[in-house]
Amino acid sequence: MADTRSIVTGASIALALLCAGWAVYESKHQAAPGGFAGAQQGRPAAGGAPAAGGRPGAAGGGGDAIPVLTATAENRQINVGLEAIGTANANESVSVTSKTSNLVTAISFNDGQNVQAGQVLVELDRAQTEAALAAASAAFAESQSQFNRSRELFNTQALSKSQYEQLEATMKSNQARVDAAKASLADTYIRAPFAGRVGLRRVSLGTLISPGTVITTLDDTSSIKVDFAVPEMNLGELRSGQAVIARSSAYPGRNFAGRVASVDSRVDPGSRAVTVRALVPNRDGALKPGMFLTVDLSKERRLALMVPEQALVPEQARQFIYVVQGPKVAKREVKLGRREPGFVEITEGLRAGDHVVIEGTLKLREGSLVRELGVPATAAGAAPPS
């Protein structure tokens, strides 16, 4: 009996709650005849206007709009020229070595000394080469005397032609030995191949050197070769004799003027750049081989359509920009030109005055609804920041 009373009590409570809920529902919908057909609170009416207290709809310009920051594409003055990073190299450079294994008997230069072409730098032991030359000279003299006597005998037919030719061959062989001995003797004097400045001395008296042993270095720095890379897209702007300005952080405010000497015949397939070599006079020796230089090629100024670099949306090898058109954005493919710090030139796909998205591009697609947070105020024609 107790279980039956509990079941009846629970059913009564459930029925009471159901009746109370239905009464609340009826009271809320008395103001909206027709039930769900009427405009509900918080939803736009048939005309698209938001109901009181509701969230703005798409027609109102902001319900699902993505907030973006934009900039204006403007024509600006830019420098038409090239800036590159280069390395200084000596006009001529060599490591001074020996052709043979021998002992150093004399050193005729000091560290950092300027030397002339042909000047003796190091002398090697020449006792053996002098003896070899003396022996070769004696053999040549004897064979030459025999050959001269054989001429008369050959003319009188007292000597056969084969014997005569054998004596002539012996004389010429001995002459070759003399020439070889003289060359070996000359190699005991190591000379400067061209005028320049020697580096540090790396051998001492009595050192046994062998072929390839570096005795010192020799650099001709009267002019400096500056090698730098230029992108292949700028190949058409390069020409022999083009003026360049080189700068080094070692000499703030100083410009080293030079000219393009040559352009490499090949483009590096990895970097898609070509190596350019400029010659820069260096009469006071301020520039040293191996220095890091900034190179500017001759420049002029022209107008270019520029946008901030942040506006670019790369996709593989192509570049796109989102352009604001009313409440939506259009995705346009563009072609790039020159670059300035923070800005890039657009040669195709954009017009001056277009608003381009510079922040929020990751959330956008073609036709996305956007809300501009602001357009940075920039004076038309002003140069981009350097």
Helices and strands as residue ranges (DSSP letters): H 2-28, G 35-37, G 58-60, E 66-72, E 74-80, E 83-96, E 102-107, E 114-115, E 120-124, H 127-155, H 161-186, E 189-191, E 196-198, E 208-209, E 216-231, G 232-237, E 243-247, E 256-268, E 273-281, E 292-297, E 300-308, G 309-311, E 313-315, E 318-325, E 328-340, E 343-348, E 355-359, G 361-363, E 370-372
